[in-house]
Amino acid sequence: MVAVTSTYYSSYTSTSYSSAASKAGTAATGAATTAATSVTLSDAARAALAERDLLTVVSDARAKLAKLLEEVGRTSPLEGDELALDLSSLDARELYALASDKNSKADESEAATLEMQRRLEAALAGPLAIADVTGDFTGLYKAAASYFDTLGPEEKASADWKAGRDALTEGLKQLQADPKRFPDAGEDDPVALYIALVEAKDATGQQSMVTLAANARAVLDKRYADAQAAGKTPTFNPYSSRGALIDLSDLSSRSLSAIVLNEGGQFSTDEIKAAQSTLRTKSSAALMAGLKSAGQSGDPSAFSQNVIAAFSSLSPEERQAAGWSDKLYEAAIANYNTSSKLMQMFTELGASGPTAKSSGLAGLLGS
């Protein structure tokens, strides 16, 4: 990783602003530049100038982390070797800044690194499940490449990022020749490393349900206290005109699952119902997004693949809390196999010659 030092900061910001200036359209009156010079910036230049500098990113990251710690009453983002916080509110640049800044505390750096790895694993879990079913690794490598491409400019400047992205490019190149043969893209291949971790059952774990439940309890109690301090009654009813709504939509699915499962018996019936409703809304949105995406793809097996990916990206606790049983996964597998078999039959009928085509695939379709 590239260390976030003052030297690197100066180099990075100078490069960014020089690039912005080169892309800006400039209209000047006279040979000399004066205070009256008119400068028109392109959209790209405006975006570059609006981008937070690295010092701001580091500051924002520490402010968010401090707020998260305060909300759950913790002094460290770690508990043992595990994450003790939901860091989903920090963006990729903020995580990388905490992980690589030499001024970060050891637990801050470790927590950010764990969250970075967790996000990569979350991005690959669904595509890996699809690859296991279809035998085609192309989607898995494309998902990894897309994830790498969304990371921040500081991380993209690191040797680790470049080595990993080059390996993914090589993997995709090999898959063009044979999509069902796992590529040999070298020791820096993040997909191969992830699969090795999964097979060794050593992929980065989420926060434990015990930790999540304790955090959720602290968050709820604080929100109740804030509502009462404002002279309002806490409520989960969004239509209440007098009460202060306790909104749970910003909690992660696993945090909501910890409330729903209530293994420690520390949540009320109303809290469980509210968490369950929020979790169902999120899971329904995921299924609807998968259905919409499938409808736009034109692939009859796309929806079943999306269900397989969504199911596999959830932890067992999340599936249990959301009511996603193994039967849903089995139905998606069966649907995929049926759709694939039908498509194969249609393809064979359509490719069996001009005469057969008219009485085969075209005939079946009524053409």
C-alpha positions in Angstrom: 0.0 0.0 0.0 1.1 3.6 -0.6 1.7 5.4 2.7 -0.2 8.6 3.2 2.6 11.0 3.9 2.9 14.7 3.4 5.2 14.1 0.5 2.7 11.8 -1.2 -0.1 14.3 -0.4 1.8 17.2 -2.1 2.6 15.0 -5.1 -1.0 13.8 -5.5 -2.7 17.1 -5.2 -0.3 18.8 -7.5 -0.9 16.2 -10.1 -4.7 16.4 -9.7 -4.9 20.2 -10.0 -2.4 20.2 -13.0 -4.6 17.7 -14.7 -7.7 19.7 -14.0 -6.1 22.8 -15.4 -5.1 21.1 -18.6 -8.6 20.0 -19.2 -10.2 23.4 -18.4 -11.2 25.7 -21.3 -9.7 29.1 -20.7 -10.8 32.4 -22.3 -8.4 35.3 -21.6 -8.6 38.9 -22.9 -5.1 40.3 -23.7 -1.7 38.7 -23.5 -1.3 39.2 -19.8 -3.3 37.4 -17.2 -5.2 39.8 -15.0 -7.8 39.6 -12.2 -10.5 40.1 -14.9 -9.5 36.9 -16.8 -12.5 34.7 -17.5 -12.0 31.0 -16.9 -14.6 28.4 -18.0 -14.1 25.0 -16.5 -15.2 21.8 -18.1 -17.3 19.2 -16.2 -14.2 17.1 -15.8 -12.2 20.0 -14.3 -15.0 20.9 -11.9 -15.1 17.3 -10.7 -11.4 17.3 -10.2 -11.5 20.5 -8.2 -14.4 19.4 -6.1 -12.6 16.1 -5.2 -11.5 16.1 -1.6 -7.8 16.3 -1.0 -6.1 13.6 0.9 -5.8 15.5 4.2 -9.6 16.0 4.1 -10.2 12.3 3.4 -8.1 11.3 6.4 -9.8 13.9 8.6 -13.3 12.7 7.4 -12.4 9.1 8.1 -11.3 9.8 11.6 -14.4 11.9 12.3 -16.7 9.1 11.1 -14.8 6.5 13.1 -15.0 8.6 16.2 -18.7 9.0 15.8 -19.3 5.3 15.2 -17.3 4.5 18.4 -19.2 7.0 20.4 -22.6 5.7 19.2 -21.9 2.1 20.4 -19.9 3.1 23.4 -16.6 1.6 22.3 -13.0 2.8 22.5 -11.6 0.6 19.7 -13.0 -0.6 16.3 -11.6 -4.1 17.1 -12.6 -6.8 19.6 -9.8 -9.3 19.7 -8.9 -9.9 16.1 -12.4 -9.1 14.7 -14.1 -6.0 13.6 -16.3 -4.5 16.4 -17.9 -1.8 14.2 -19.9 -1.6 11.0 -17.6 0.5 8.8 -19.9 0.5 5.8 -20.4 4.3 6.1 -16.7 4.9 5.3 -16.0 5.1 1.6 -13.1 3.3 -0.2 -10.7 6.3 0.0 -11.4 6.8 3.7 -10.7 3.1 4.5 -7.5 3.2 2.4 -6.4 6.4 4.1 -6.8 4.8 7.6 -5.2 1.6 6.5 -2.1 3.2 5.0 -1.6 6.4 7.0 1.5 6.1 9.2 -0.2 8.2 11.8 -3.1 5.8 12.2 -3.4 3.9 15.4 -2.7 0.2 15.0 -6.3 -0.8 15.7 -7.6 1.8 13.2 -5.3 0.6 10.5 -6.2 -3.1 11.2 -9.9 -2.4 11.3 -9.8 -0.5 7.9 -7.7 -3.3 6.4 -10.2 -6.0 7.6 -13.1 -3.9 6.2 -11.3 -3.5 2.8 -10.8 -7.3 2.6 -14.4 -7.9 3.7 -15.8 -5.7 0.9 -13.7 -7.5 -1.7 -15.0 -10.8 -0.4 -18.6 -9.6 -0.4 -18.2 -8.4 -4.0 -16.9 -11.9 -5.0 -19.2 -14.2 -3.0 -22.2 -14.0 -5.3 -20.2 -14.3 -8.6 -18.2 -17.2 -7.1 -21.5 -19.0 -6.3 -22.7 -18.5 -9.9 -19.3 -19.8 -11.2 -19.7 -22.9 -9.1 -23.1 -23.5 -10.8 -22.3 -22.5 -14.3 -18.7 -23.6 -14.5 -17.9 -20.2 -16.2 -15.4 -18.0 -14.4 -15.8 -15.0 -16.6 -18.4 -13.2 -14.5 -16.3 -13.8 -11.4 -13.2 -12.1 -12.9 -15.3 -9.3 -14.3 -16.8 -8.6 -10.9 -13.3 -8.5 -9.3 -12.1 -6.1 -12.1 -15.1 -3.9 -11.6 -14.5 -3.8 -7.9 -10.9 -2.8 -8.3 -11.9 -0.1 -10.8 -14.2 1.6 -8.2 -11.4 2.1 -5.7 -9.9 5.5 -4.9 -7.0 7.2 -6.8 -4.5 6.7 -3.9 -5.1 3.0 -3.8 -4.9 2.8 -7.6 -1.4 4.4 -7.3 -0.2 1.5 -5.1 1.9 -1.4 -6.4 -0.5 -3.9 -4.8 -3.5 -2.5 -6.8 -1.6 -2.5 -10.0 -0.3 -6.1 -9.5 -3.8 -7.3 -8.7 -5.5 -5.4 -11.6 -2.9 -6.7 -14.0 -3.6 -10.3 -12.8 -7.3 -9.8 -13.4 -6.7 -8.5 -16.9 -4.6 -11.6 -17.6 -7.2 -13.8 -16.2 -9.9 -12.3 -18.4 -7.7 -12.7 -21.4 -7.2 -16.4 -20.7 -10.9 -16.9 -20.1 -11.7 -15.6 -23.6 -10.1 -18.8 -24.9 -11.8 -21.1 -22.4 -14.4 -19.6 -19.9 -14.6 -22.8 -18.0 -10.9 -23.3 -17.3 -9.7 -21.4 -14.2 -6.9 -19.1 -15.3 -3.4 -19.1 -14.1 -2.8 -15.4 -13.6 0.0 -15.5 -11.1 0.5 -15.1 -7.4 -1.1 -11.6 -7.3 -4.5 -12.9 -8.6 -7.0 -11.6 -6.0 -9.7 -14.1 -7.2 -7.4 -17.1 -6.7 -6.4 -15.8 -3.3 -10.0 -15.3 -2.3 -11.0 -18.9 -3.4 -8.0 -20.2 -1.5 -9.3 -18.4 1.6 -12.8 -19.8 1.1 -11.6 -23.3 0.7 -9.5 -23.0 3.8 -12.5 -21.5 5.6 -10.3 -18.5 6.4 -12.1 -15.7 4.6 -12.5 -12.6 6.7 -15.4 -13.0 9.0 -18.1 -10.5 9.7 -18.5 -9.1 13.1 -19.8 -11.8 15.5 -23.5 -11.8 16.2 -22.8 -11.1 19.9 -20.8 -8.0 19.0 -23.5 -6.9 16.5 -26.2 -7.4 19.1 -24.3 -5.4 21.7 -23.7 -2.6 19.2 -27.4 -2.6 18.1 -28.5 -2.4 21.7 -26.3 0.6 22.3 -27.5 2.4 19.1 -31.1 1.9 20.0 -30.6 3.1 23.6 -28.8 6.2 22.3 -31.5 7.0 19.8 -34.2 6.6 22.5 -32.3 9.0 24.8 -31.8 11.5 22.0 -35.6 11.4 21.3 -36.5 11.8 24.9 -34.0 14.7 25.3 -35.8 16.5 22.5 -39.1 16.0 24.4 -40.5 13.4 22.1 -41.6 9.8 22.5 -39.5 7.2 20.5 -41.6 5.3 18.0 -41.2 2.8 15.1 -44.4 4.1 13.5 -43.4 6.3 10.5 -46.9 7.8 10.4 -46.7 9.2 14.0 -47.0 13.0 14.1 -45.9 13.3 17.7 -43.3 10.7 18.2 -39.6 10.7 17.1 -39.1 7.9 14.5 -36.4 5.4 15.4 -35.2 4.7 11.9 -33.3 1.4 11.5 -32.6 1.6 7.7 -29.0 2.7 8.3 -28.2 -0.5 10.1 -26.5 -3.2 8.2 -28.4 -6.4 7.3 -26.3 -8.4 9.8 -27.0 -5.8 12.6 -30.7 -6.1 11.8 -30.4 -9.9 11.8 -28.8 -9.8 15.2 -31.9 -7.9 16.5 -34.3 -10.3 14.7 -32.6 -13.4 16.0 -32.4 -11.9 19.5 -30.1 -14.7 20.8 -29.3 -12.8 24.0 -32.9 -11.9 24.7 -32.1 -8.2 24.9 -34.5 -6.8 22.4 -38.2 -6.0 22.8 -41.0 -7.4 20.5 -41.4 -4.0 18.9 -37.7 -3.7 18.2 -37.6 -7.2 16.6 -40.7 -6.4 14.5 -39.1 -3.1 13.3 -35.8 -4.8 12.5 -37.7 -7.6 10.7 -39.7 -5.1 8.6 -36.5 -3.2 7.6 -34.7 -6.4 6.8 -37.5 -7.6 4.6 -37.6 -4.3 2.8 -33.9 -4.6 2.0 -34.1 -8.3 0.9 -37.2 -7.6 -1.2 -35.3 -4.7 -2.9 -32.4 -7.0 -3.7 -34.8 -9.6 -5.3 -36.6 -6.9 -7.3 -33.3 -5.4 -8.5 -32.3 -8.9 -9.6 -35.6 -9.4 -11.4 -35.3 -6.0 -13.2 -31.7 -6.7 -14.2 -32.7 -10.2 -15.5 -35.5 -8.7 -17.6 -33.1 -6.3 -19.3 -30.5 -9.0 -20.0 -32.6 -11.2 -22.3 -31.0 -14.3 -20.6 -33.8 -16.7 -19.4 -31.4 -17.9 -16.7 -30.4 -14.5 -15.4 -32.9 -14.1 -12.6 -32.0 -17.5 -11.2 -28.3 -16.6 -11.3 -29.1 -13.3 -9.5 -31.0 -15.2 -6.8 -28.0 -17.6 -6.4 -25.7 -14.6 -6.1 -27.9 -12.8 -3.6 -28.4 -15.9 -1.5 -24.7 -16.7 -1.4 -23.7 -13.1 -0.5 -25.7 -13.3 2.8 -24.4 -15.0 5.9 -26.4 -17.9 7.4 -27.7 -15.6 10.1 -29.0 -13.0 7.5 -30.7 -15.7 5.5 -32.4 -17.1 8.7 -33.5 -13.6 9.8 -34.8 -12.7 6.3 -36.6 -16.0 5.9 -34.5 -17.1 3.0 -34.5 -20.9 3.3 -32.3 -23.4 1.5 -35.4 -24.2 -0.6 -35.0 -20.8 -2.3 -31.5 -21.6 -3.3 -32.5 -25.1 -4.5 -35.3 -23.6 -6.6 -32.9 -21.1 -8.2 -30.5 -23.9 -9.0 -33.3 -26.0 -10.6 -34.6 -23.0 -12.5 -31.1 -22.3 -13.8 -30.6 -25.9 -14.9 -34.0 -26.0 -16.7 -33.4 -22.6 -18.5 -29.9 -23.7 -19.5 -31.2 -27.0 -20.9 -34.0 -25.3 -22.9 -31.6 -22.8 -24.3 -29.2 -25.5 -25.3 -32.0 -27.4 -27.1 -33.1 -24.2 -28.9 -29.5 -23.5 -29.9 -29.0 -27.1 -31.3 -32.3 -26.9 -33.2 -31.4 -23.5 -34.6 -28.0 -24.6 -35.7 -29.0 -27.9 -37.4 -29.3 -26.5 -40.9 -31.7 -24.4 -43.0 -34.3 -27.2 -43.4 -34.3 -28.3 -39.8 -34.3 -24.6 -38.7 -37.6 -23.9 -40.2 -39.2 -27.0 -38.7 -37.1 -26.9 -35.5 -36.5 -23.7 -33.5 -38.4 -21.4 -35.8 -41.3 -23.9 -35.9 -41.4 -24.0 -32.1 -41.4 -20.2 -31.9 -44.2 -20.1 -34.5 -42.2 -18.4 -37.2 
